[in-house]
């Protein structure tokens, strides 16, 4: 009797713990989940190994909703960064939410998702950038430039060495070279479209500026970018016409065929 008196409650407790173990684990998981997303951003960000060329200061808020007062990449000040993550995606190991980067009248706004597999997904990406602010990226080169870049990309998917799928439009306006000699080019638009074979194609067309250009740009899944375009100056005999003539021989229409390629990754 005494043995049953002591053993029976223990067996009942073991049975209770066994049947409730999933509930207990779920409660622990939820607790840890909310603990993580409410950690200070100043604690979470330093835990990630940022590339050597990326600097962030003035970090505030939480891992779920935070701010960076100043973000620098390769010496270029991108501005302040604000993010609002959607906690549900953290359960799957992904990071997703709204990201805004702002500096003066410039901005980059998007919904971003980073998957554990390395896939990057962007939705409703809009930006406006003063190209002169990117000048430090070509430090040491004997020229400088100016102009504005803006765009709207409703959907973009990037997965290195697998596919690049971008749909949207990039616009360049008031493009000019400031040094060593001032030269005005005008502007152009590139309409991007995702293709079935894991690449993105872009149709290039000028908007009536001093430089006439039309052609195609393709971004392949291995990071190779190929450009094929025809160029001509609006005014024959102009300084721009002389510059363009150095790029190659003219065809019967007076335009120069330009073919080039480079690698993004």
C-alpha positions in Angstrom: 0.0 0.0 0.0 2.8 2.4 0.9 4.5 1.7 -2.4 1.4 2.5 -4.4 0.8 5.6 -2.2 4.1 7.1 -3.3 4.4 5.6 -6.8 0.9 6.5 -8.1 1.3 10.3 -7.8 4.6 10.1 -9.6 3.1 8.1 -12.5 0.3 10.5 -12.7 2.7 13.4 -12.9 4.8 11.7 -15.6 1.6 11.1 -17.6 0.6 14.7 -17.2 4.0 16.0 -18.3 4.0 13.6 -21.3 0.6 14.7 -22.5 1.4 18.4 -21.9 4.9 18.4 -23.2 4.0 19.9 -26.6 2.1 22.7 -24.9 5.0 23.5 -22.6 7.4 23.5 -25.5 5.1 25.8 -27.5 4.9 28.2 -24.5 8.7 28.2 -24.2 9.1 28.8 -28.0 6.6 31.7 -27.9 8.4 33.2 -24.9 11.8 33.0 -26.6 10.3 34.4 -29.8 9.1 37.5 -28.2 12.2 37.8 -26.1 14.3 37.9 -29.3 12.2 40.4 -31.3 12.2 42.8 -28.3 16.0 42.7 -27.8 17.6 46.1 -28.4 18.7 46.7 -31.9 22.1 47.9 -30.5 22.6 44.4 -29.2 21.4 42.4 -32.1 23.1 44.2 -35.1 26.6 43.9 -33.7 26.1 40.2 -33.4 25.9 40.0 -37.2 29.2 40.1 -39.1 28.8 43.1 -41.3 31.1 43.5 -44.3 34.2 45.6 -43.6 32.9 48.4 -45.9 29.6 48.7 -44.0 29.4 51.1 -41.0 26.4 51.9 -38.8 26.0 54.3 -36.0 23.2 55.7 -33.9 21.4 52.3 -33.5 18.1 52.5 -31.6 14.8 50.6 -31.2 14.4 46.9 -31.1 15.2 44.0 -33.4 11.6 44.1 -34.5 11.3 47.9 -35.0 14.5 50.0 -35.1 16.5 52.8 -36.6 20.1 53.5 -37.7 20.9 57.2 -37.7 23.7 56.9 -40.3 24.5 54.0 -42.6 27.8 54.1 -44.6 28.8 51.7 -47.4 32.3 52.1 -48.8 32.4 55.6 -47.5 29.1 56.6 -49.0 26.6 57.9 -46.5 23.3 56.4 -47.5 21.4 58.2 -44.7 19.1 57.0 -41.9 17.5 53.5 -41.9 14.2 52.5 -40.4 12.8 49.0 -40.4 9.6 47.3 -39.3 9.8 43.6 -39.4 6.9 41.1 -39.5 7.6 38.7 -36.6 5.8 35.8 -38.2 8.6 35.3 -40.8 11.1 34.8 -38.0 9.5 31.5 -37.1 10.6 30.2 -40.6 14.1 31.6 -40.2 13.5 34.4 -42.6 13.7 38.2 -42.0 11.0 40.2 -43.7 9.5 43.7 -43.3 9.5 47.2 -44.5 12.8 49.1 -44.9 13.2 52.8 -45.5 16.5 54.6 -46.2 16.3 58.4 -46.3 18.8 61.2 -46.8 17.7 64.7 -47.7 15.4 64.4 -50.7 16.7 60.9 -51.5 15.1 57.7 -50.5 14.9 53.9 -51.0 11.7 52.2 -49.8 10.9 48.5 -50.1 9.4 45.4 -48.6 12.3 43.0 -48.1 12.6 39.3 -47.4 15.8 37.5 -46.7 15.4 33.7 -46.7 17.8 31.2 -45.0 18.6 29.8 -48.5 20.0 33.2 -49.6 17.1 34.3 -51.7 16.3 38.0 -51.7 12.7 39.1 -52.4 11.7 42.7 -52.9 8.3 44.2 -53.4 7.1 47.7 -54.2 10.7 49.1 -54.3 10.9 52.8 -55.0 13.9 55.0 -55.0 15.3 58.4 -55.9 19.1 58.9 -55.7 21.3 61.8 -56.5 24.2 60.2 -58.5 26.7 62.7 -57.3 26.3 61.3 -53.8 27.8 58.0 -55.1 31.0 59.8 -56.3 33.1 58.3 -53.5 32.6 54.8 -55.0 34.9 55.8 -57.9 37.4 57.6 -55.7 40.7 58.1 -57.6 39.0 58.0 -61.1 39.8 61.1 -63.2 36.1 62.1 -63.8 33.0 63.2 -61.9 29.4 63.1 -62.8 25.9 64.2 -61.8 22.3 63.3 -62.4 19.3 61.7 -60.8 18.2 58.0 -60.7 14.7 56.9 -59.8 12.7 53.8 -60.2 9.8 51.6 -59.3 10.1 47.8 -59.2 6.9 46.1 -58.1 8.5 42.7 -57.8 12.1 41.5 -57.7 13.6 38.1 -56.9 17.4 37.5 -56.7 18.9 34.2 -55.9 22.6 34.1 -56.8 23.6 31.4 -59.4 19.9 30.4 -59.7 17.8 33.3 -61.1 17.4 37.0 -61.3 13.8 38.2 -61.8 13.2 41.9 -61.8 10.2 43.8 -63.1 10.1 47.5 -63.1 11.6 50.7 -64.6 14.8 52.6 -64.0 15.0 56.3 -65.1 18.1 58.4 -65.3 17.7 62.1 -65.7 20.0 65.1 -66.3 23.0 62.9 -66.7 26.2 64.9 -67.2 30.0 64.5 -66.8 31.4 67.4 -64.8 35.2 66.6 -65.1 37.6 66.6 -66.8 35.3 68.3 -69.2 31.7 69.1 -68.8 29.4 67.1 -71.1 25.7 66.9 -70.9 24.1 63.5 -72.0 20.5 63.9 -71.1 18.4 60.9 -69.8 17.3 57.4 -70.5 14.9 54.7 -69.3 15.4 51.0 -68.9 12.3 48.8 -68.7 13.2 45.5 -66.9 11.3 42.3 -67.4 11.8 38.8 -65.8 12.4 36.0 -68.4 11.6 32.3 -68.1 15.3 31.1 -68.2 16.3 32.7 -64.9 17.4 36.1 -66.2 16.2 39.6 -66.5 16.1 41.6 -69.8 16.1 45.4 -70.0 15.0 47.6 -72.9 17.0 50.8 -73.1 15.7 54.0 -74.7 16.7 57.7 -74.4 14.1 60.4 -73.6 15.1 62.8 -76.3 18.3 64.2 -74.7 21.6 65.0 -76.3 22.6 61.4 -76.4 20.5 59.0 -78.5 20.6 55.5 -77.3 18.6 52.3 -77.8 19.4 48.7 -77.0 19.1 45.9 -74.6 20.6 44.9 -71.2 20.5 41.4 -69.9 21.3 40.2 -66.3 22.0 36.5 -66.2 21.6 34.3 -63.2 25.4 33.9 -62.8 25.8 37.6 -62.4 27.0 38.4 -65.9 25.6 41.6 -67.4 25.6 42.0 -71.2 24.9 45.3 -72.9 24.1 45.8 -76.6 23.2 49.3 -77.7 23.5 51.8 -80.5 24.7 55.4 -79.7 24.6 58.7 -81.5 24.8 62.4 -80.6 21.7 64.5 -81.2 23.9 67.1 -82.9 26.5 66.1 -85.5 29.8 67.8 -85.1 29.2 68.6 -81.4 31.6 67.8 -78.6 29.4 64.8 -77.6 29.5 63.6 -81.2 33.3 63.6 -81.1 33.3 61.7 -77.8 30.9 59.1 -79.1 33.1 58.6 -82.2 35.9 57.2 -80.1 33.7 54.2 -79.1 33.8 52.6 -82.6 32.9 52.8 -86.3 29.6 54.2 -87.4 27.1 52.2 -89.3 25.0 53.4 -92.3 22.6 55.2 -90.0 25.5 57.1 -88.4 25.2 55.2 -85.1 27.8 53.3 -83.2 27.3 49.8 -82.0 28.4 49.2 -78.4 28.8 45.7 -76.9 30.1 45.2 -73.4 29.8 42.8 -70.5 30.8 42.7 -66.9 30.1 40.6 -63.8 28.1 41.7 -60.7 28.9 38.6 -58.6 
